[in-house]
């Protein structure tokens, strides 16, 4: 059974984004990821509480709106020369700078969205209550519920911290755009300063009778 075209299109777009972002290799090597794990681990007293969802649900929606606005504004101000300079194919066949910058902003937005959805899902107690249907003793049920709740808190708090830390990555991507814009403007100024080439003349002389 084949997936509908809309699902295949979504999967294809996400696959291109992940490839442009660098895949799992660059993801696990990211200093921003390592820093987020360290901060989330050190903040265990926050995510062990059941009200940890208040932080992402109060912080991230505003941050997500700001991110979408900044993303749209940056690329609406980019001129054709800058976009062409960023989209120059690389010698080694890797993703162009334009695709990398786009993937960086998209990663930033997707992590924020994932953190919000995860926090909303944890407001529901469906999975925790479902443990009660298992053939376990009352003490075992309480232990499993505590483990699942703590694990969900750790993951959700990490996603929240990671979404905030990725602001640095988005700022660096915007900085890269500014550098490329300056280089493109410099090239244009150098071309404009060159003397105009003399008009071409015909090589054949005029014949006189």
Beta strands, then each sheet from edge to edge (+ up, - down):
end
